[in-house]
Amino acid sequence: MKKKRMHTKQSTQDGQKFHKTVWNDLHQGGLKKTFVQELKDIYHFYIDKDTKARLAAMGRIRRGLHGVYHVLKSMILKLTPLRRILLLIGVIIIGRAAAQNNDAVYLGILILLFILMLELKDKLLAHDELAAGRVVQFALMPKDNPDIAGWDVWLYTRPANEVSGDMVDYIWISENRLGLALGDVAGKGLGAAMFMAKLQATLRALAPITESLTKLGKQINTIFCRDGLPSRFISLVYIELQPDSDKIRILNAGHIPPICIKKNNMKELDQGGLALGLHPESRYEEQGIILQTNDLLVVYSDGLTEALNEKGAFFGEQRAQECLERLHDLSTAAIGERLLSEVNRFVGQARQSDDLSLIVLKRT
């Protein structure tokens, strides 16, 4: 009797929780925007580039009908063979039952629900694995900003998905050498995150035993050309600085040129060599710059300038540079946070399209 009462109480609590969840879902704001965003996500996920180009040339009504057809076809082809057959059987049963007005329609609905449950199970399992990967990835990243005499340093990274293809890291090579790194793996998701972890491990192993940044770039590139994949490459900016010194050594392997901001001057540094993993004979040259007091150096991934708003417009290099010029006199943390606020305000309700990473460095 006691177990029965406990079971009844638990069932009541579960029912109340279910109703409360649905009630909150119905009354939360932004449902219309979320629905529109979900439709856009479906369109971009299921329809390839060539099909999009063909649809763009059609009239509005015809484009809508053909778009639905291509989405459904792509969805069916992405199912496993068993689920694909079950889906077709369920649709046929529902169609015939509806035409004949009999109860077989419920069987078709149950089949569709069964497929939905299987797909949801797969998604939740994949989500749990990615969440575990995210925990490991963040454990490998620095927990704070490096404290080095004569410099103000701020590091930041924000993944677009569960795991990131960007890397922001620092390593004390010796008491008088600090290395900072920002890397960007082509693509997003788990594959990019695994390459990011390999880059971090490779850089941490080689930087302390390699004085020449030219040689360091060559060694890392050799490893990724040997062990990488044809469709994967990595851009990297690696910086070394010393306490109370105004000199900076920089290695740029195909990354967006860092921005150097002085009192009345702003310029981009050289891009350097090719991205890592593209060509085994790529050459890399060490760059050197001098920063005076209050001079600023900013390294960023393309998730900053290519942040998209709801209209499909980019945040852009010009807008980023104008923000940095206005914020030049602030601390690096304030600069970074204000810049991110500008990006967030520009993006609005649009989904984050790429990983975003920053290194902001100032001579004090």
Helices and strands as residue ranges (DSSP letters): H 2-27, H 31-46, H 49-56, H 60-78, H 81-100, H 104-140, E 151-158, E 166-174, E 177-185, H 190-206, G 207-209, H 213-227, E 234-241, E 247-253, E 259-262, E 265-268, E 287-290, E 296-300, H 302-305, H 317-326, H 332-347, E 356-363
